[in-house]
Amino acid sequence: MPDGASAGARIACVDVPALALQLVIRAHPEWDGDPVVVVEDDRPLAPIVWANRAARTHKIRRGMSFAQAKALSATLHAEVVVETALEGAIDALFDVLVPYSPSIEPVLVQPGLFWLDPRGMQTLFGNLERWAARVHEKLCAQRFIASVVVGHVRPRVFAIACVKTGPFVVSSEPEEQRLAARVPLDRLGISPRLRDDMALLEVHTVGELLELPVAQLRVRYGSEAARLHDFLNGKSWTPLLPRIPVPPLCLSLEVDPPDDDCARLLFGLKAVLHDATARLTAAHQAIVALDLTLQLDAPSGTERERRERIETAAPTLDVPQLVDLLRLRLAGVDLPARVEHISVQVEVARVHARQIALHHGKKPRDLQAAARAIARLRASLGPEAVTRARLCEAYLPEAAFRFEPTRELQLPRALAPAGELPLVRRLYPVPLPLPPVPTHEPEAWLGHHGAVAAMFGPYRVASGWWGEGKHERDYHFIETRTGELLWIFYDRALRRWFVQGEVD
């Protein structure tokens, strides 16, 4: 038993396997029966993260590129599941599980996995079997495939949950150890590389892995193999770290004296919403709906309360947008009396930090607005007015690209640099001729660029050797004392120096 785990204590594992894949299938019921995969991004060579059973029957596996998988099945469906969608699903599952345990720990690094403390639940549900069955029924009602396993030791309970479907309560620790040892490693969600490495050793189950020495695993197969061994062996045991349920955000506005003017009511609500959005920003949350309760200053026996609800098109922290929706809603409400108090219950959703940044000065790039601007330029200056550079095969730098007309723009994609960053060279449209190198006062050769501090080269470029247009150049990088870095060349046919461009 791991240190810190008390004898007789129980732990429950709720596993919603392949949560991203389940979200895709729930969103596309028309794909039922077809091969479906979740890919890392929308590139043809993007690796597959999850594949359903129909895809696996076509020999489509995790780690395979989408292009390879598409060649195996013409009816393959693929989709990207963004991080915010997973976070929202985890929050929704957490809310589903809250009535069944006071202590719930979502495992964020493995979306869909939750640890629950089942202590005290027997008094409410009769026994742990009924409790596990009720939790499973609730998840099924939400159209999730899940396993609910109650056991003694975290690693073994997790391993059993990876192969079980539905509710299951382990009767004893020896049975738990025996069942966990038979679990295949590829059901634990390990990387395809580690799965294949272990298969070469004829190690296919949890029990076979635990028989290997962890020191040799770390040396030969890296930290992932060592961490998996330590977890399954109980060495990396940690106590339950429950998430504290966040109470619903409720806002309050006292209207003194009571008022029924829509503009004045909206002005008060605007200040309340500004305070709320500041709190939600710190919690990485945004507003999806507002439930208003208007307390009316009306005599007894008449309508004393009015309820209204507005929903946003998408999670937002834009107060003017919320106030405009409130204005449209309240404008159509005929109040029989003045309002003396307004209660607002805010429905929120978790959003990514990048979305939060958009509400604080960073505006999203609007490709449609860019397309409209290009259309105006083309209409005003001609169809050839807007161009972009396109690389082409050529020996000479000034011929290695051409400008072609363009009708649309695309968002830039940041690429991780491999090794050292490349030099950025700004080319002149036509190389600038330099005077001959003076015999006296050579520091005046480059004029306003200053004297030469260092010179690197030559790097010879030859082109047109098969015809009359032969070019033979010796390129050099020159660093001047003013800090500039110039790219120059000596044309051996013309016997002259030229400046090709500058280097940033």
N, C-alpha and C positions, 0 to 999 in steps of 0.2 A: 504494500500500500504506500503511495507517495506520502512524503512528510507533509504534515498539516492536514491530511484528510482524516476526519474522525471516523472511528469504527461505527458501522451501521448507518452512516450518512448516505443519503441518496442524492443523485443528480440526474436531471433529465436533459436530453438532447433533442431539440426540434430541428430537423434538417429539411429544408426545401431545396432539393438538389437542382443544380443548373438553373438558378433563379432567373438569369438573363434569358435563357432559352424559354422558360415558362412564360415570361412576360411577352416574348415575341409571339408564341403560340396563342396566348390569351388574346392578344391584339389582332390576330389573323386567324379566326376560326375556319376560314375557307381553305387554309393550308392543311387541314387535318388529313393525315395519311400520306402527305408528301414529305420528301426529305427537306429538312430545315436546319440551317446552321446560323450561329452567331459569329460574326467576324470582328476582328479588332478594329478595323477602319474600312473605308470604302475603296481601298486600292485593290486591283486584281490579284496582287501577291500578298494581300493581308492574310495573316494566319487565322485559322479557325479556332475559336475559343470553346464552343460547345456545338455538339451535333446530336440530333434526336435519333431515335431508334431506326426510323426509315432511312435516314442518311447513313447510319452505320451498316445497314444491310447492303448499301452500295459501296462498302469499304471506305467510306469517308470518315476520317479520324481527326481528333484534335491535333493541332500543330501543322496540319496540311494547309497549303495555300488555297485560297478560294478558286484560283484558276485551275489548280489540279483537281479540286472537288467538282468543279463545273464540268470537267471533261468526263467525270464518272457518272454524272446524272444530268440529263437535260432539263429535268423538272425541279432542279434544286432552287430553294428559296433561301436568301441570305439577308441579314439585317444587322445593323450596328446598334448596340444598346449603350447609350451614353451613361456616364457616371451619375448624373443627377437622377435618371430614371431608376437606377439601382438604389440610390439613397432614399428616394421616395417610396420604393417598394419595401425597403427595410423598415422605414418608419411606419408604413401601413401594417406590416406584419407584427411589429412591436405593439401597436395599438390593439390588434386582434388578440394577442397573447396576454395583455395586461390583466384581464379579469381572472386568469388562471394561475397566476403566481405573483407574489409581491416582489420577487427578485428575478429580473430577466437581463441577460447579458447578450446583446447582439455581437457577433464576431464580424467586424467590418471588413477584415482582410479576406473573409470567405462569405460573400453575400448569400443570405438564406439560412445561415447556421445560427442557432440561438441556444444558450444554456439557461435552464430554468431550475429554480429551487422548489421541489414539490412538497417540502415539509409543511404539515398542517392541512394539506389539501384533502386528506382522507376524511376529515371531519365534515367537509362540505360535499364530497362526491362519493363517500362510502369506502373506497379503496383506490389504490394507485392505478389499477387497471381501468376503472371507470373514469378516473381523471384523465388518463392518457387517451382514452377513447373519445372523451368530450373535446379535448384539444384537437384531435385529428378530425373530428366531425366539423369543427369550426373552420379549420383550414380547407377542408373539402368544400364547404359551403362557399368559400371564397374562390373556388376553382383552382386550388393549388394541390399539386401532388407532394406529399410530405411523409416523413417518418417521425414518430414520437417514441423514443426509447428511454426507459427509466432504468438506471443501473447504479453502480457504486463508484467506479473510477472513470474519470473523464476520457482518457485515451481509448479505453476499451469500449465505452459507451459510444464514442464518436465512430469507431470502426464498425460497430454493429449497426449504427444508424445509417451508414453508407450503403448497406446491403439490404436493409429491411424497408418495407413499405407498410405504413399504417402504424397502429399502436403496438408496443411490445414492452413488457416489464420483465427484466431479468430476475430470476428467482434467487440466485446465489452467486457469490463471487467466483467459485470454481467454474460454474457454467458460463459466466461472463468471460472469463479468461479463455475458456475453450472455444467459444463462439468467435471472439475477437481474433484469435490466432489463425482462424480459417479464412479471414476476410482477404480477398485479392487486393494487392497494392494498387492496381489501376482503378479501383473504386474509391480511393482516398483523394482523388483530385490532384495527384502529383503531376509534375511537368512531364511531357512526352519523352524528354531526354532521359530523365531519371528512370522512368518506367522501362525504357529500352535498355538502359545500362543494367538494371536489376535483372531483366529477362535474360541477358547474356550470362549472368551468374546463376541462372536457374532459380532465382529468388522471386517468387510470385505472390507470397502471402505475408501477412503481418508476422506470423510466428517465425517464418524463415528469415525475415529481415532482423528480428530481434536476436537471432542466434549469431549474427555477425558482430565483430568488434567495432565499436563506434569510432575508435581512433583511425582504423584503416579505412572506414567509410569516408571520414572527413578528408583524408589525404588523397584518396583515389577518386572520389565522386563529389567532393565539394561540400559546402555548408548546408545545402538543402537536404542531402542524405543524412547528414549528422543531426540536423534539427528534427527531421522526421523520426529518427531512431530515438532521440532524447524524449520527444513527445510521447511516442508509443510506449516507451519504457517507464514513463512517469517522472522522468528527471526534470522536466520543465513544467511541472505542475504549478498552477496558480489558483488562488481562491476565486470564487465567483465575484465578478466586478459588475454589479447590476447598474443599468442605466435608470436614472430617476425619471419617471414620467413627467413630462412638461404639462402643467395645467393649462387649460385654454386661456388665451389672452382676452381679457374682458376690459373694455374701456367704459368710462363713465363721464357724462357731461351734465352738470346741473345748469338748468336754464332759469335764471333768476333776474328779473321777474319772468313768469311764464310767457312764451312767445309763440306765434304761429307763422312768423315771417320766414320763408324758405332761405333767403339770402343770409339772414342773421344766424339761423341754425347751422347752415353750411360753414359759416365763418368759424363758429365754435368747434364744429367737427373737424375742420381742417387743422386747427392747433392740436387737437387730441391725436389725429392720425400722424402728424409729424413726430410727436413723442413716441408713438407706437413703432413707426418705421425705424427710428433710431435704435430701439431695443431689438427689433427683428434683424437688423443689419448685423449686429454683433453676434446673433445666434445663427447666421446664414439661413434665414428664413424669409419668405415673401408671402404676400397676402393673395389668397385665391377667392375669398368670399367674405362678406360682412353681413351679419345678422343684427338688425336694428330693432330695439324695443323702445317705443315712444310712450312714455307715461304722460297721460293727459290730465289737465286740470279741469276735470268734469265732475259734476255732482254724482252722488251715489245712484245706482240704478241705470246709469248710462255707460256708454263705452269709455273705459278708463285706460285702455292699452291698445296700441296698434303695432303690429310686427311687419317688418319689411326685410327683404333679402336681395342683395346684389352679388353677382358673380363676375369675376374678371375673365378676360379672354385667356390670360396666362398669368402665372405667378408674377406679381409686380410689387415694387416699392414706390411707384410713381404717385405721389399724393395728388397732384392736379388731375390725373386720370381717375383716381378714386372719387375725388370730389365731384367731377363731372358726371360720373355714374350715379352718385347720390343725388345730384341736382335733377337728373332726368327721372329718377325714381320718385323723389319727393314731389316733383312738379305735377305728377299724376295722382297724388294722394289728396283726398278731400278730408281734412282734419275737422272733426266736430267740435274740438276745443283746443285751447292752447297747450303747448308742450311744456312740461315742467321738469322732465328728466329724460335723458337718452342713454340707453345702455347699448353697447356695441360688442358683440362677440366676434372675434377675428378668427377666421379659418386660414391656417397657414400651410405652407409646403416648404420643404427643404430645397434650397437652391445652391448651386456651386458658387464659390467665391468669385469666379470670373463674371458671373451674372450680377453679383452684388456690385462689382466695380463699374459696370455699365451705368449704374444709377448715381455715380459719384464723379461725373466729369468725362468718362470715356464713352463716347457714342459709338454704336456699332456701324460698321461700314455697310452702306446701302448700295448694293450692286445695281438695283433698278434705277436709283438716282444717277449713278455713274453712266448707265446705258442711256438715260435721257440726255445727260450732258454731252455724250459722244454724238448722239443723233443731232443735237443742236449745232455742234461744231461742224459736222459733215454737211448739214444743210446750209450753213453759212459760208464755209470755206471750201467746200467740195469734198467728194468721196475719198480723196487721197490725203485729207488733212490730218487725220489721226492715224498714226502708225505705231508699230512696235518692232523691236529688234528681234530677229530670228537667226539663230546660229546656223552656219552652214560649213561644209568641208572646204577648206582653203589653206594654203601655206602662209600667205601674207596676212598679218593681223587686220589690216583695213579691209580685206576681202572675206574675213571669217564670219561676217554677219551681213544681213541685209534688212532693210526696213520694208515692212509690208502693211497694208491697210488693216485695220481691226475695227470690229463693230461692238465688241463686248470686252469686259474686264473680268478677271478671275482673282479671287483672294489669294495672296501669297501663302505658300506652305513652308513653314520653318523646317529646315532640315538640320539634323545634328551633324556638325562638322566632323569629318574623319581625319584625325591627325591635326596638323597645323592649318590655320586659316589661310585660304589662298589670298594672293595679292589682288587688290582691286586696281585695275589700270584704266585711266581715262584717256581714250584715244582721240587725237585730233582728226577731223574729217579728212584733211590733207596733211601729210607730214610737213613740218616746218623746217626749211633749210637753215643750216648753221654755217657761219663763215668758216674758212679754213682755220685750223688750229694755229694761233700766232706763235712765232718763234720767241718773241719778247712779250712779256706780260701775259702769260697764258691764262691768268685768273680772269681776264676780261673776255674770254672766249664765249661764255654763256650769257653775257650781258647782265640783265637785271636778275637772273637766277643766282648769281654769285659765283664765287670760285669753287672749283672742284675739290671736295674733301676726300672722296673715295670713289673708285671705279671698279665695277665687277663685270666680268665677261672675258672674251666674247662668246656669244651664243649664235651660231651661224644658222641662217634660214635660207634655203635655196628653193626656187620654184621656177616653172616654165623651162626646165632644162631640156624638155623634149621638143621645143619649138623656138621661135624667134623671140618670144617675150620672156627671156631669161632674166631672173632676178637673183642676186646673191648678196645677202646682207649679213653684217656682223653686229648683233645687238649687244648693248651694254646697259647696265643700271649705273647711274651716276648720282652720288649723294653730294649735295652742295653744302657749303658752310652755313647757309641760311636754313638748313633742315629739309629742303626739298629733295625728292627722289624722282629723277627723270629717267625716262626710257628712250634711249637714242640708238641710232644705228648708223653704220658706215656702209653706203652703197658702193660695192666694189666696181660696178660697171660705170657709174657716174663719178666715182672718186670724190664723193661729198658726204658730209655728215648731216643727219636730219634728226629732229625730235619727233618721235612717234606719239608720245603722250607722257602723262604723269602717273605716279603710283601713290595711292592713299595708304 
